[in-house]
């Protein structure tokens, strides 16, 4: 709609009451500050034409008015790129001041719900010692709010999350990664789905920082303390730099605990394959951060399988979840970032536990063999997949597959190609791997020394 308005074509959107604030902020970000809308009581999702008609009838006069006349209601002014300011809080002692700060930050929407560390000038300056880059340098213009992700702003959020100066280079590289068009930051940050960022670390930085690669690598507890603060910092950066605040650009229907913090290191010692970052083209001795987007994760519990086939049969069952959007979504055509027009494949991640990795190693299975097996066996009937996708889009994008309407029980791969399955090794000694349903592609960046 914003593109039509920019070329002079009048448009009006139906916006549900709970989405008005987000509509106004999004219109400003997309370059049309006062993009017209009419308010309806609820979203049209889950309604048929007969249910929708009364809402349209009730809003029709307003719709015509806003198509033909200048707007009489203005979008709320959002200070999306205001300069940082110093806030002074007075209290009886430092503990009371910290409590007051946390209450204030939460009221302003700047916190994630857990206690924050105070981003004092001294602590931010100390954090900035972790890099040689200028505090004023803009690392990326971060979607969805097009916030300027300066080194200093990233450092502020790192302090609030509990990070140390040596963690800052990881966060700078991670922010560069989520700014890549293939990461589809605008899509995943604004969705009504529970998209969560997940960070993977490889190389010397894992040992240097004490990243947990084994038992409870995704937390909680002391072994994963560094993992936790790094993942938490990314969530705060999504909010305070990218402006993806809950209910304001982040329109997640239910939310997820995975959105608080997800970070782990690859257990390269237990892996029978080359490290993940080497597979992506980096030198083995390089320190690399990779950013994933995950909808949700599912356990792959198999304590009895002694062959790759047996374990992957279990993994295939976890993969076949038609309720996840990216499962079978390729049937509707290619995915792309609306701004960059970059073709994107949805990637799913299988986090292989060391016990299962040992089975693949003993059998001599390569990553490609695992991918091929998953692609062949992670399949669902066409009638199940098409039921949760857009049938009209499928007819246009895949004219050569229209015969499937007459063969609805034909098994269809849940992902487009074998390379849509990513693999890495992590975790402790138990027969439990983890399957992550993804959106977009994982993006890797080198961490500066």
SULZIUR-V948609 format. One record per pair of residues at least 4 apart in sequence whose ideal C-beta (glycine too) atoms are under 6 Angstrom apart, sorted by the first residue. I is the first residue (numbers start at 1). J is the second residue. D is the distance in Angstrom with one decimal. If there is no record, write none. Layout:
<<I	J	D> <I	J	D>>
This chain:
<<1	11	4.5> <1	13	5.9> <2	30	4.2> <2	32	4.6> <4	9	4.1> <4	11	5.0> <5	11	5.6> <5	32	4.8> <10	67	5.0> <12	36	4.7> <12	38	6.0> <12	63	5.3> <12	66	5.0> <12	67	5.4> <13	37	4.6> <14	40	5.1> <15	19	5.3> <15	20	5.6> <15	23	4.7> <15	37	4.3> <15	39	5.9> <16	40	5.8> <16	42	5.3> <16	43	4.4> <17	39	5.8> <19	23	5.7> <21	248	5.8> <22	26	5.9> <22	248	5.9> <22	249	5.7> <22	251	5.8> <23	37	5.6> <24	75	3.9> <24	76	5.1> <25	78	4.9> <27	32	5.2> <27	35	3.6> <27	75	5.9> <28	33	5.0> <28	78	6.0> <29	145	5.7> <29	146	5.5> <33	75	5.9> <34	71	5.1> <34	74	6.0> <34	75	5.3> <36	66	4.2> <36	71	5.6> <38	59	4.5> <38	62	4.8> <38	63	5.1> <40	55	4.6> <40	59	6.0> <44	52	5.4> <47	51	3.8> <47	52	5.1> <59	63	5.5> <65	69	5.4> <80	145	5.1> <80	243	5.8> <89	97	5.1> <89	100	5.3> <89	101	5.5> <91	96	3.7> <91	97	3.9> <91	100	5.4> <92	96	5.0> <98	118	5.8> <101	118	5.7> <102	115	5.6> <102	116	5.7> <105	110	4.3> <105	111	4.6> <105	116	5.8> <106	111	4.6> <109	245	4.9> <110	240	5.7> <111	116	5.3> <112	235	5.6> <116	160	4.4> <117	159	5.6> <117	160	5.6> <117	162	5.3> <119	124	5.6> <119	156	4.7> <119	159	4.4> <119	160	5.3> <123	159	4.9> <124	155	5.4> <124	156	5.6> <124	159	5.7> <127	155	4.3> <127	158	5.5> <127	159	5.3> <127	165	5.3> <127	168	5.8> <128	135	5.5> <128	155	5.2> <129	165	4.9> <130	165	3.4> <130	166	5.6> <130	168	3.4> <131	168	5.2> <131	169	5.7> <133	137	5.2> <133	151	5.0> <135	151	5.1> <135	152	3.9> <137	151	5.0> <138	148	5.1> <138	150	5.4> <139	149	4.8> <139	172	5.9> <139	175	5.2> <139	176	6.0> <140	149	4.8> <140	175	5.8> <140	176	6.0> <140	179	3.4> <141	146	5.4> <142	147	5.0> <142	149	4.5> <142	241	5.2> <142	242	4.3> <143	185	4.2> <143	186	4.0> <144	186	4.6> <144	189	4.9> <144	190	4.9> <144	244	5.8> <144	249	5.1> <145	242	5.6> <145	243	2.7> <147	241	4.5> <147	242	5.6> <147	243	5.5> <149	175	5.3> <149	241	4.9> <153	241	5.3> <154	171	5.5> <154	175	5.9> <157	233	5.5> <157	236	4.2> <157	237	4.9> <157	240	5.7> <158	163	4.0> <158	168	5.8> <158	171	5.6> <158	233	4.8> <160	236	5.8> <161	229	5.0> <161	232	4.2> <161	233	3.8> <161	236	5.6> <162	229	4.3> <163	167	4.0> <163	229	4.9> <163	233	5.4> <167	230	6.0> <169	447	5.1> <169	448	4.7> <170	289	5.5> <170	447	5.4> <171	233	5.5> <173	289	4.7> <173	445	4.1> <173	447	4.7> <174	199	6.0> <174	234	6.0> <174	289	5.0> <174	291	5.6> <176	445	4.9> <177	291	4.2> <177	443	4.1> <177	445	4.6> <178	183	5.1> <178	185	5.2> <178	291	5.3> <180	443	4.5> <181	337	4.6> <181	340	3.5> <181	342	4.4> <182	342	5.7> <182	344	5.4> <182	441	4.6> <183	440	5.5> <183	443	4.9> <184	188	5.6> <184	337	5.1> <184	440	4.2> <185	189	5.6> <188	195	4.0> <188	293	4.7> <188	439	5.6> <189	242	5.9> <189	244	4.0> <190	249	5.3> <191	195	5.4> <192	251	5.0> <192	253	4.8> <194	252	5.6> <194	256	3.8> <195	293	5.2> <195	439	5.9> <196	256	5.9> <196	258	3.9> <196	259	4.5> <196	262	5.8> <196	294	5.4> <197	234	5.1> <198	262	4.0> <198	292	4.3> <198	294	5.2> <199	231	5.9> <199	263	4.1> <199	291	6.0> <200	290	4.3> <201	205	5.8> <201	206	5.3> <201	211	5.1> <201	265	4.5> <201	289	5.7> <202	266	5.2> <202	275	5.3> <202	276	5.7> <202	277	3.9> <202	288	4.8> <203	286	5.2> <203	287	3.9> <203	288	5.5> <204	208	5.7> <204	287	5.3> <205	209	5.8> <205	287	3.5> <205	447	5.3> <206	211	4.5> <206	265	4.2> <209	226	5.4> <210	226	5.2> <211	226	5.8> <211	227	6.0> <211	265	3.7> <212	217	4.7> <212	223	4.8> <212	224	4.4> <212	227	5.3> <213	217	5.7> <213	265	4.0> <213	267	4.2> <213	426	5.6> <214	428	4.9> <215	428	3.0> <216	221	5.9> <216	223	6.0> <216	224	5.7> <217	264	4.0> <217	426	5.0> <217	427	6.0> <218	264	5.5> <219	224	4.2> <219	228	5.2> <224	228	5.6> <227	263	4.2> <227	264	5.8> <228	261	5.1> <230	263	4.6> <231	261	3.2> <231	262	5.0> <231	263	3.7> <232	261	4.3> <236	240	5.7> <237	241	4.8> <238	242	5.0> <238	244	4.7> <239	244	5.9> <239	245	5.4> <243	249	5.7> <244	249	4.9> <244	250	4.3> <245	250	5.9> <246	250	5.1> <258	262	5.5> <264	426	5.3> <266	276	5.4> <266	424	5.0> <266	426	5.9> <267	425	5.0> <267	426	4.8> <268	275	5.0> <270	354	3.7> <270	357	5.5> <270	425	5.3> <271	357	5.9> <271	425	3.9> <272	357	5.7> <272	360	5.6> <272	361	3.4> <273	367	5.2> <274	278	4.4> <274	279	5.6> <276	424	4.5> <277	282	4.4> <277	288	3.7> <278	284	5.4> <280	444	4.8> <282	286	4.4> <282	288	5.0> <286	446	5.7> <287	447	4.1> <288	444	5.3> <288	446	5.8> <289	445	5.8> <289	447	5.6> <290	442	5.1> <290	444	4.3> <291	443	5.4> <292	349	5.9> <292	438	6.0> <292	442	4.7> <293	438	6.0> <293	439	4.7> <293	440	5.3> <294	436	4.4> <294	438	5.6> <295	324	5.3> <295	437	4.3> <296	437	5.6> <297	434	5.4> <297	436	4.8> <298	318	4.3> <298	435	4.7> <299	432	5.8> <300	314	5.6> <300	315	4.7> <300	318	5.0> <300	433	4.0> <300	435	5.4> <301	432	5.1> <302	311	5.0> <302	314	4.4> <302	431	5.4> <303	431	3.6> <305	310	3.3> <305	311	4.2> <308	312	5.8> <308	360	5.4> <308	363	5.1> <308	365	4.8> <311	356	5.2> <311	359	6.0> <312	373	4.9> <316	377	4.2> <316	378	4.4> <318	435	4.2> <319	378	4.0> <319	414	5.9> <319	435	5.8> <320	378	5.8> <320	380	5.3> <321	327	5.7> <322	327	5.7> <322	384	5.1> <322	388	5.8> <324	437	4.4> <325	329	5.7> <326	346	3.9> <326	437	5.9> <326	439	5.4> <327	414	4.6> <328	385	3.5> <328	414	5.5> <330	416	3.9> <331	389	5.4> <331	394	5.1> <332	389	5.1> <332	390	5.0> <332	393	4.1> <332	394	5.7> <333	393	5.8> <333	397	3.4> <334	343	5.1> <335	344	4.6> <336	341	5.7> <336	342	5.8> <336	343	5.9> <336	344	5.9> <337	342	5.3> <344	440	5.5> <344	441	5.9> <345	416	5.8> <345	420	5.5> <346	438	5.9> <346	439	5.6> <347	420	5.4> <347	422	5.3> <347	438	4.8> <347	441	5.3> <348	421	5.8> <348	437	5.7> <348	438	4.9> <349	422	4.6> <349	436	4.2> <349	438	5.8> <350	423	5.3> <350	435	5.6> <351	426	5.4> <351	434	4.2> <352	356	5.2> <352	357	4.9> <352	425	4.8> <352	433	5.1> <353	427	4.2> <353	432	5.7> <353	433	4.7> <355	431	4.9> <356	433	5.2> <357	425	4.9> <360	365	4.4> <365	369	4.5> <365	370	5.9> <367	423	5.2> <371	418	4.1> <371	421	4.7> <372	418	5.1> <374	378	5.0> <374	421	4.9> <375	413	5.6> <375	418	4.0> <378	414	5.0> <379	411	4.0> <379	412	5.9> <379	413	5.2> <380	384	4.8> <380	385	5.5> <381	409	4.8> <382	386	5.7> <382	404	4.7> <382	408	5.3> <382	410	5.0> <382	412	5.1> <383	408	3.7> <385	412	5.6> <393	397	5.8> <394	398	5.7> <404	410	5.7> <415	420	3.8> <416	420	5.5>>
